Amino acid sequence: QFELVESGGGLVQPGRSLRLSCAASGFTLAYYDIGWFRQAPGKEREGIVCMSSGGRTINYADSVKGRFTISRDNAKNTVYLQMNSLKPEDTANYYCAADRSYCSGNVLVARLGTSWGQGTQVTVSS
């Protein structure tokens, strides 16, 4: 059974940093395109970054470009999202997805059977 579990969210002041983790089990994450999404209350889901399998192609949404960085640790079967210079508008539930999907720019295009994590809440507030 494929499973993704996010962690690392929390409450942080504007300008500070957080690192989110997306740990996979049941499949080898390195073989798949993977995307991070976020959704704030009352807003549509936003695809913020997509990384191709092997990591050669990475695309970020304009809203996070230059502040967020995605990376993989294949030995840990985990993908990370380093978030720097956080802003109040970054407040959202963040989650990762992979499998049966592909990157289209900064958005992972999910299809039936794509695995999704449960999300981790990030709140940026003073």
Number of C-alpha atoms within 10 A of each C-alpha: 6 15 16 22 18 22 18 15 18 14 13 18 14 17 14 12 16 18 16 23 23 25 19 23 14 10 15 15 25 19 14 20 23 29 29 28 21 22 18 17 9 6 9 9 14 17 21 22 28 29 27 20 18 13 16 7 13 19 19 22 16 11 12 16 12 12 14 20 17 22 14 20 12 13 8 12 16 20 24 20 20 15 20 17 15 22 17 15 12 20 20 22 18 27 24 30 27 30 21 14 19 21 22 13 18 21 21 25 19 18 12 8 11 14 19 20 19 16 22 21 21 22 21 20 15 9
